[in-house]
Amino acid sequence: MANPKRKWSKARTARARSNWKLSVPGLVECPQCHTKKMPHKVCKTCGYYNGKVVVQSEEQD
């Protein structure tokens, strides 16, 4: 099994760890109720997806 020849420096370790950050999800506006939602997902507020009712909510009754 291969082993590293030298120890990684602290700066190199920190540079490698710097890419482990969270990114903000890309939110889009729902065309029906204008709330923020994830793209290509059913809106949790109104239940619409692609202009059609997919999930019935209490708000629509």
Rosetta blueprint (number, residue, H / E / L):
1 M L
2 A L
3 N L
4 P L
5 K L
6 R L
7 K L
8 W L
9 S L
10 K H
11 A H
12 R H
13 T H
14 A H
15 R H
16 A H
17 R H
18 S L
19 N L
20 W L
21 K L
22 L L
23 S L
24 V L
25 P L
26 G L
27 L L
28 V E
29 E E
30 C L
31 P L
32 Q L
33 C L
34 H L
35 T L
36 K E
37 K E
38 M L
39 P L
40 H L
41 K L
42 V L
43 C L
44 K L
45 T L
46 C L
47 G L
48 Y E
49 Y E
50 N L
51 G L
52 K E
53 V E
54 V L
55 V L
56 Q L
57 S L
58 E H
59 E H
60 Q H
61 D L
